[in-house]
Amino acid sequence: MAGVMSKAAALAIVFAVSGLAATARADGPAGDACAANLGADSKAIYAVTVAAKPTLATLRAVVEEETRSLAMGGKIGRGDARENAVAAGECVKARLQ
């Protein structure tokens, strides 16, 4: 009887974990649809941020780092970098949720 209970418990854990994995799935199309409406600088930030594979927990730091790198490299304008980073970050967040 104990073996049956441990198998049942193991199955319950497997189903619970697989359910969590399914709910944690990213929604790439939503993020890409959002990014399609961005300006050129925001799209550049979005692209490099997605390539860096951030998590929701690291998103802000990654967006800041990538934006700073693009701005210092002259690939995006510095004046609107913050606004563009916020817009791009929202799209990346949509992609991750």
Phi and psi in radians as a Rosetta constraint file:
Dihedral C 1 N 2 CA 2 C 2 CIRCULARHARMONIC -1.130 0.35
Dihedral N 2 CA 2 C 2 N 3 CIRCULARHARMONIC -0.626 0.35
Dihedral C 2 N 3 CA 3 C 3 CIRCULARHARMONIC -1.136 0.35
Dihedral N 3 CA 3 C 3 N 4 CIRCULARHARMONIC -0.670 0.35
Dihedral C 3 N 4 CA 4 C 4 CIRCULARHARMONIC -1.157 0.35
Dihedral N 4 CA 4 C 4 N 5 CIRCULARHARMONIC -0.713 0.35
Dihedral C 4 N 5 CA 5 C 5 CIRCULARHARMONIC -1.158 0.35
Dihedral N 5 CA 5 C 5 N 6 CIRCULARHARMONIC -0.700 0.35
Dihedral C 5 N 6 CA 6 C 6 CIRCULARHARMONIC -1.222 0.35
Dihedral N 6 CA 6 C 6 N 7 CIRCULARHARMONIC -0.590 0.35
Dihedral C 6 N 7 CA 7 C 7 CIRCULARHARMONIC -1.166 0.35
Dihedral N 7 CA 7 C 7 N 8 CIRCULARHARMONIC -0.715 0.35
Dihedral C 7 N 8 CA 8 C 8 CIRCULARHARMONIC -1.128 0.35
Dihedral N 8 CA 8 C 8 N 9 CIRCULARHARMONIC -0.714 0.35
Dihedral C 8 N 9 CA 9 C 9 CIRCULARHARMONIC -1.145 0.35
Dihedral N 9 CA 9 C 9 N 10 CIRCULARHARMONIC -0.711 0.35
Dihedral C 9 N 10 CA 10 C 10 CIRCULARHARMONIC -1.100 0.35
Dihedral N 10 CA 10 C 10 N 11 CIRCULARHARMONIC -0.751 0.35
Dihedral C 10 N 11 CA 11 C 11 CIRCULARHARMONIC -1.103 0.35
Dihedral N 11 CA 11 C 11 N 12 CIRCULARHARMONIC -0.706 0.35
Dihedral C 11 N 12 CA 12 C 12 CIRCULARHARMONIC -1.072 0.35
Dihedral N 12 CA 12 C 12 N 13 CIRCULARHARMONIC -0.717 0.35
Dihedral C 12 N 13 CA 13 C 13 CIRCULARHARMONIC -1.160 0.35
Dihedral N 13 CA 13 C 13 N 14 CIRCULARHARMONIC -0.748 0.35
Dihedral C 13 N 14 CA 14 C 14 CIRCULARHARMONIC -1.058 0.35
Dihedral N 14 CA 14 C 14 N 15 CIRCULARHARMONIC -0.789 0.35
Dihedral C 14 N 15 CA 15 C 15 CIRCULARHARMONIC -1.142 0.35
Dihedral N 15 CA 15 C 15 N 16 CIRCULARHARMONIC -0.673 0.35
Dihedral C 15 N 16 CA 16 C 16 CIRCULARHARMONIC -1.137 0.35
Dihedral N 16 CA 16 C 16 N 17 CIRCULARHARMONIC -0.773 0.35
Dihedral C 16 N 17 CA 17 C 17 CIRCULARHARMONIC -1.155 0.35
Dihedral N 17 CA 17 C 17 N 18 CIRCULARHARMONIC -0.721 0.35
Dihedral C 17 N 18 CA 18 C 18 CIRCULARHARMONIC -1.169 0.35
Dihedral N 18 CA 18 C 18 N 19 CIRCULARHARMONIC -0.566 0.35
Dihedral C 18 N 19 CA 19 C 19 CIRCULARHARMONIC -1.169 0.35
Dihedral N 19 CA 19 C 19 N 20 CIRCULARHARMONIC -0.686 0.35
Dihedral C 19 N 20 CA 20 C 20 CIRCULARHARMONIC -1.150 0.35
Dihedral N 20 CA 20 C 20 N 21 CIRCULARHARMONIC -0.690 0.35
Dihedral C 20 N 21 CA 21 C 21 CIRCULARHARMONIC -1.117 0.35
Dihedral N 21 CA 21 C 21 N 22 CIRCULARHARMONIC -0.662 0.35
Dihedral C 21 N 22 CA 22 C 22 CIRCULARHARMONIC -1.183 0.35
Dihedral N 22 CA 22 C 22 N 23 CIRCULARHARMONIC -0.644 0.35
Dihedral C 22 N 23 CA 23 C 23 CIRCULARHARMONIC -1.367 0.35
Dihedral N 23 CA 23 C 23 N 24 CIRCULARHARMONIC -0.328 0.35
Dihedral C 23 N 24 CA 24 C 24 CIRCULARHARMONIC -1.577 0.35
Dihedral N 24 CA 24 C 24 N 25 CIRCULARHARMONIC 0.071 0.35
Dihedral C 24 N 25 CA 25 C 25 CIRCULARHARMONIC -1.119 0.35
Dihedral N 25 CA 25 C 25 N 26 CIRCULARHARMONIC 2.393 0.35
Dihedral C 25 N 26 CA 26 C 26 CIRCULARHARMONIC -1.355 0.35
Dihedral N 26 CA 26 C 26 N 27 CIRCULARHARMONIC 2.711 0.35
Dihedral C 26 N 27 CA 27 C 27 CIRCULARHARMONIC -1.979 0.35
Dihedral N 27 CA 27 C 27 N 28 CIRCULARHARMONIC 1.335 0.35
Dihedral C 27 N 28 CA 28 C 28 CIRCULARHARMONIC -0.937 0.35
Dihedral N 28 CA 28 C 28 N 29 CIRCULARHARMONIC -0.803 0.35
Dihedral C 28 N 29 CA 29 C 29 CIRCULARHARMONIC -1.046 0.35
Dihedral N 29 CA 29 C 29 N 30 CIRCULARHARMONIC -0.612 0.35
Dihedral C 29 N 30 CA 30 C 30 CIRCULARHARMONIC -1.160 0.35
Dihedral N 30 CA 30 C 30 N 31 CIRCULARHARMONIC -0.733 0.35
Dihedral C 30 N 31 CA 31 C 31 CIRCULARHARMONIC -1.161 0.35
Dihedral N 31 CA 31 C 31 N 32 CIRCULARHARMONIC -0.712 0.35
Dihedral C 31 N 32 CA 32 C 32 CIRCULARHARMONIC -1.176 0.35
Dihedral N 32 CA 32 C 32 N 33 CIRCULARHARMONIC -0.653 0.35
Dihedral C 32 N 33 CA 33 C 33 CIRCULARHARMONIC -1.135 0.35
Dihedral N 33 CA 33 C 33 N 34 CIRCULARHARMONIC -0.706 0.35
Dihedral C 33 N 34 CA 34 C 34 CIRCULARHARMONIC -1.098 0.35
Dihedral N 34 CA 34 C 34 N 35 CIRCULARHARMONIC -0.793 0.35
Dihedral C 34 N 35 CA 35 C 35 CIRCULARHARMONIC -1.136 0.35
Dihedral N 35 CA 35 C 35 N 36 CIRCULARHARMONIC -0.458 0.35
Dihedral C 35 N 36 CA 36 C 36 CIRCULARHARMONIC -1.092 0.35
Dihedral N 36 CA 36 C 36 N 37 CIRCULARHARMONIC -0.409 0.35
Dihedral C 36 N 37 CA 37 C 37 CIRCULARHARMONIC -1.622 0.35
Dihedral N 37 CA 37 C 37 N 38 CIRCULARHARMONIC 0.031 0.35
Dihedral C 37 N 38 CA 38 C 38 CIRCULARHARMONIC -1.468 0.35
Dihedral N 38 CA 38 C 38 N 39 CIRCULARHARMONIC 2.777 0.35
Dihedral C 38 N 39 CA 39 C 39 CIRCULARHARMONIC -1.303 0.35
Dihedral N 39 CA 39 C 39 N 40 CIRCULARHARMONIC 3.031 0.35
Dihedral C 39 N 40 CA 40 C 40 CIRCULARHARMONIC -1.037 0.35
Dihedral N 40 CA 40 C 40 N 41 CIRCULARHARMONIC -0.788 0.35
Dihedral C 40 N 41 CA 41 C 41 CIRCULARHARMONIC -1.161 0.35
Dihedral N 41 CA 41 C 41 N 42 CIRCULARHARMONIC -0.720 0.35
Dihedral C 41 N 42 CA 42 C 42 CIRCULARHARMONIC -1.121 0.35
Dihedral N 42 CA 42 C 42 N 43 CIRCULARHARMONIC -0.678 0.35
Dihedral C 42 N 43 CA 43 C 43 CIRCULARHARMONIC -1.112 0.35
Dihedral N 43 CA 43 C 43 N 44 CIRCULARHARMONIC -0.669 0.35
Dihedral C 43 N 44 CA 44 C 44 CIRCULARHARMONIC -1.107 0.35
Dihedral N 44 CA 44 C 44 N 45 CIRCULARHARMONIC -0.755 0.35
Dihedral C 44 N 45 CA 45 C 45 CIRCULARHARMONIC -1.113 0.35
Dihedral N 45 CA 45 C 45 N 46 CIRCULARHARMONIC -0.768 0.35
Dihedral C 45 N 46 CA 46 C 46 CIRCULARHARMONIC -1.007 0.35
Dihedral N 46 CA 46 C 46 N 47 CIRCULARHARMONIC -0.835 0.35
Dihedral C 46 N 47 CA 47 C 47 CIRCULARHARMONIC -1.086 0.35
Dihedral N 47 CA 47 C 47 N 48 CIRCULARHARMONIC -0.820 0.35
Dihedral C 47 N 48 CA 48 C 48 CIRCULARHARMONIC -1.258 0.35
Dihedral N 48 CA 48 C 48 N 49 CIRCULARHARMONIC -0.546 0.35
Dihedral C 48 N 49 CA 49 C 49 CIRCULARHARMONIC -1.198 0.35
Dihedral N 49 CA 49 C 49 N 50 CIRCULARHARMONIC -0.775 0.35
Dihedral C 49 N 50 CA 50 C 50 CIRCULARHARMONIC -1.072 0.35
Dihedral N 50 CA 50 C 50 N 51 CIRCULARHARMONIC -0.713 0.35
Dihedral C 50 N 51 CA 51 C 51 CIRCULARHARMONIC -1.099 0.35
Dihedral N 51 CA 51 C 51 N 52 CIRCULARHARMONIC -0.482 0.35
Dihedral C 51 N 52 CA 52 C 52 CIRCULARHARMONIC -1.357 0.35
Dihedral N 52 CA 52 C 52 N 53 CIRCULARHARMONIC -0.146 0.35
Dihedral C 52 N 53 CA 53 C 53 CIRCULARHARMONIC 0.942 0.35
Dihedral N 53 CA 53 C 53 N 54 CIRCULARHARMONIC 1.056 0.35
Dihedral C 53 N 54 CA 54 C 54 CIRCULARHARMONIC -1.320 0.35
Dihedral N 54 CA 54 C 54 N 55 CIRCULARHARMONIC 2.873 0.35
Dihedral C 54 N 55 CA 55 C 55 CIRCULARHARMONIC -1.849 0.35
Dihedral N 55 CA 55 C 55 N 56 CIRCULARHARMONIC 3.014 0.35
Dihedral C 55 N 56 CA 56 C 56 CIRCULARHARMONIC -1.053 0.35
Dihedral N 56 CA 56 C 56 N 57 CIRCULARHARMONIC -0.582 0.35
Dihedral C 56 N 57 CA 57 C 57 CIRCULARHARMONIC -1.232 0.35
Dihedral N 57 CA 57 C 57 N 58 CIRCULARHARMONIC -0.535 0.35
Dihedral C 57 N 58 CA 58 C 58 CIRCULARHARMONIC -1.821 0.35
Dihedral N 58 CA 58 C 58 N 59 CIRCULARHARMONIC 0.008 0.35
Dihedral C 58 N 59 CA 59 C 59 CIRCULARHARMONIC -0.943 0.35
Dihedral N 59 CA 59 C 59 N 60 CIRCULARHARMONIC -0.897 0.35
Dihedral C 59 N 60 CA 60 C 60 CIRCULARHARMONIC -1.042 0.35
Dihedral N 60 CA 60 C 60 N 61 CIRCULARHARMONIC -0.817 0.35
Dihedral C 60 N 61 CA 61 C 61 CIRCULARHARMONIC -1.114 0.35
Dihedral N 61 CA 61 C 61 N 62 CIRCULARHARMONIC -0.698 0.35
Dihedral C 61 N 62 CA 62 C 62 CIRCULARHARMONIC -1.181 0.35
Dihedral N 62 CA 62 C 62 N 63 CIRCULARHARMONIC -0.762 0.35
Dihedral C 62 N 63 CA 63 C 63 CIRCULARHARMONIC -1.064 0.35
Dihedral N 63 CA 63 C 63 N 64 CIRCULARHARMONIC -0.780 0.35
Dihedral C 63 N 64 CA 64 C 64 CIRCULARHARMONIC -1.070 0.35
Dihedral N 64 CA 64 C 64 N 65 CIRCULARHARMONIC -0.810 0.35
Dihedral C 64 N 65 CA 65 C 65 CIRCULARHARMONIC -1.096 0.35
Dihedral N 65 CA 65 C 65 N 66 CIRCULARHARMONIC -0.812 0.35
Dihedral C 65 N 66 CA 66 C 66 CIRCULARHARMONIC -1.188 0.35
Dihedral N 66 CA 66 C 66 N 67 CIRCULARHARMONIC -0.675 0.35
Dihedral C 66 N 67 CA 67 C 67 CIRCULARHARMONIC -1.124 0.35
Dihedral N 67 CA 67 C 67 N 68 CIRCULARHARMONIC -0.797 0.35
Dihedral C 67 N 68 CA 68 C 68 CIRCULARHARMONIC -1.033 0.35
Dihedral N 68 CA 68 C 68 N 69 CIRCULARHARMONIC -0.757 0.35
Dihedral C 68 N 69 CA 69 C 69 CIRCULARHARMONIC -1.094 0.35
Dihedral N 69 CA 69 C 69 N 70 CIRCULARHARMONIC -0.765 0.35
Dihedral C 69 N 70 CA 70 C 70 CIRCULARHARMONIC -1.143 0.35
Dihedral N 70 CA 70 C 70 N 71 CIRCULARHARMONIC -0.743 0.35
Dihedral C 70 N 71 CA 71 C 71 CIRCULARHARMONIC -1.171 0.35
Dihedral N 71 CA 71 C 71 N 72 CIRCULARHARMONIC -0.774 0.35
Dihedral C 71 N 72 CA 72 C 72 CIRCULARHARMONIC -1.186 0.35
Dihedral N 72 CA 72 C 72 N 73 CIRCULARHARMONIC -0.495 0.35
Dihedral C 72 N 73 CA 73 C 73 CIRCULARHARMONIC -1.461 0.35
Dihedral N 73 CA 73 C 73 N 74 CIRCULARHARMONIC -0.014 0.35
Dihedral C 73 N 74 CA 74 C 74 CIRCULARHARMONIC 1.299 0.35
Dihedral N 74 CA 74 C 74 N 75 CIRCULARHARMONIC 0.279 0.35
Dihedral C 74 N 75 CA 75 C 75 CIRCULARHARMONIC -1.507 0.35
Dihedral N 75 CA 75 C 75 N 76 CIRCULARHARMONIC -0.364 0.35
Dihedral C 75 N 76 CA 76 C 76 CIRCULARHARMONIC -2.358 0.35
Dihedral N 76 CA 76 C 76 N 77 CIRCULARHARMONIC 2.779 0.35
Dihedral C 76 N 77 CA 77 C 77 CIRCULARHARMONIC -1.224 0.35
Dihedral N 77 CA 77 C 77 N 78 CIRCULARHARMONIC 2.474 0.35
Dihedral C 77 N 78 CA 78 C 78 CIRCULARHARMONIC -1.364 0.35
Dihedral N 78 CA 78 C 78 N 79 CIRCULARHARMONIC -0.569 0.35
Dihedral C 78 N 79 CA 79 C 79 CIRCULARHARMONIC -1.044 0.35
Dihedral N 79 CA 79 C 79 N 80 CIRCULARHARMONIC -0.701 0.35
Dihedral C 79 N 80 CA 80 C 80 CIRCULARHARMONIC -1.896 0.35
Dihedral N 80 CA 80 C 80 N 81 CIRCULARHARMONIC 0.268 0.35
Dihedral C 80 N 81 CA 81 C 81 CIRCULARHARMONIC -1.019 0.35
Dihedral N 81 CA 81 C 81 N 82 CIRCULARHARMONIC -0.719 0.35
Dihedral C 81 N 82 CA 82 C 82 CIRCULARHARMONIC -1.130 0.35
Dihedral N 82 CA 82 C 82 N 83 CIRCULARHARMONIC -0.837 0.35
Dihedral C 82 N 83 CA 83 C 83 CIRCULARHARMONIC -1.061 0.35
Dihedral N 83 CA 83 C 83 N 84 CIRCULARHARMONIC -0.740 0.35
Dihedral C 83 N 84 CA 84 C 84 CIRCULARHARMONIC -1.157 0.35
Dihedral N 84 CA 84 C 84 N 85 CIRCULARHARMONIC -0.631 0.35
Dihedral C 84 N 85 CA 85 C 85 CIRCULARHARMONIC -1.154 0.35
Dihedral N 85 CA 85 C 85 N 86 CIRCULARHARMONIC -0.715 0.35
Dihedral C 85 N 86 CA 86 C 86 CIRCULARHARMONIC -1.091 0.35
Dihedral N 86 CA 86 C 86 N 87 CIRCULARHARMONIC -0.800 0.35
Dihedral C 86 N 87 CA 87 C 87 CIRCULARHARMONIC -1.096 0.35
Dihedral N 87 CA 87 C 87 N 88 CIRCULARHARMONIC -0.794 0.35
Dihedral C 87 N 88 CA 88 C 88 CIRCULARHARMONIC -1.126 0.35
Dihedral N 88 CA 88 C 88 N 89 CIRCULARHARMONIC -0.709 0.35
Dihedral C 88 N 89 CA 89 C 89 CIRCULARHARMONIC -1.053 0.35
Dihedral N 89 CA 89 C 89 N 90 CIRCULARHARMONIC -0.672 0.35
Dihedral C 89 N 90 CA 90 C 90 CIRCULARHARMONIC -1.100 0.35
Dihedral N 90 CA 90 C 90 N 91 CIRCULARHARMONIC -0.667 0.35
Dihedral C 90 N 91 CA 91 C 91 CIRCULARHARMONIC -1.227 0.35
Dihedral N 91 CA 91 C 91 N 92 CIRCULARHARMONIC -0.682 0.35
Dihedral C 91 N 92 CA 92 C 92 CIRCULARHARMONIC -1.137 0.35
Dihedral N 92 CA 92 C 92 N 93 CIRCULARHARMONIC -0.689 0.35
Dihedral C 92 N 93 CA 93 C 93 CIRCULARHARMONIC -1.060 0.35
Dihedral N 93 CA 93 C 93 N 94 CIRCULARHARMONIC -0.747 0.35
Dihedral C 93 N 94 CA 94 C 94 CIRCULARHARMONIC -1.079 0.35
Dihedral N 94 CA 94 C 94 N 95 CIRCULARHARMONIC -0.650 0.35
Dihedral C 94 N 95 CA 95 C 95 CIRCULARHARMONIC -1.144 0.35
Dihedral N 95 CA 95 C 95 N 96 CIRCULARHARMONIC -0.635 0.35
Dihedral C 95 N 96 CA 96 C 96 CIRCULARHARMONIC -1.422 0.35
Dihedral N 96 CA 96 C 96 N 97 CIRCULARHARMONIC -0.322 0.35
